[in-house]
Amino acid sequence: MNCKQEVIALMHKYLDDDLTQPEEKKLRFHLQSCSDCQAHFHELKRTISLVKSSSPISAPGDFTANVMSNLPQQKKRNHYMR
Amino acid sequence: MENVIKQKIKQIKKGDQAAFEDVVSFYQNKVYQICFRMIGNAHEAEDLAQEAFIRAYTNIDRFDERRKFSTWLYRIATNLTIDRIRKKKPDYFLDAEVKGTEGLNMYSQLAADQALPEEEVESLELQTYIHKEILALPPKYRSVIVLRFLDELSLQEIAEVLEIPVGTVKTRIHRGRETLRKKLRHV
């Protein structure tokens, strides 16, 4: 059980692009012989693919104009600064 | 592009509003997406994103030009959105209904425009479901998941936006990922 926690931590490091080479070997070695962890790893990778598959969202077409029209009144600024 | 933004900031600090319009235009989609993916409501996302830019503008003199403007701007947007999320907690179930309505509105809108192939309808349902599960995450996990996988910020950038250590960002991403894995494993 503790072994599994450790392997799962390696999975997350892999997904963070953070694994050292010995850690990567350790993860790969364990995955070869443990189908539960294989399934867990597959699910994690698929989860991230699903999240990333969401389409980008664009701001409404009049967004910039609305922001500009809501800006506080322009105050005179001192152009001579030390 | 970073140098262009730096130049615009200098102009804004001198009172040039037109320079700020360029900045808004450049960052509007990114800021709007952060707000929308975290709040789940298009109208509120628009309000929050607008407010973020106005606050950036009114506080521009406090922006340290040695730092990255986008990090500062995203921090304002993220903090405003998290504050809004926390304030509206008591209305969660009403919002759930509203979200359902929004989903229906989406389909109605699409039906009005054109009939979609079956695969695209399924894809839309899937995206809606995924977004719902992201919105069900506690705000501290939701924010890192949105910034990392939807806005594609680096771990370091997220740490700066949220003003937390990189290690904390990683821990929250790991927990967010595990929660989503359990929710999305069967779709």
Interface residues (C-beta under 8 A of the other chain):
Chain A: I8 A9 H12 L15 D16 D18 H40 E43 L44 R46 T47 I48 L50 V51 K52 S53 S54 S55 P56 I57 S58 A59 P60 F63 T64 N66 V67 M68 N70 L71 P72 Q74 K75 K76 R77 H79
Chain B: K14 G15 Q17 F20 E21 V24 S25 Q28 N29 V31 Y32 Q33 F36 R37 E46 A49 Q50 F53 I54 Y57 T58 L126 Q127 I130 H131 I134 I145 F149 L150 L155 K170 I173 H174 R177 E178 L180 R181 L184 R185 V187
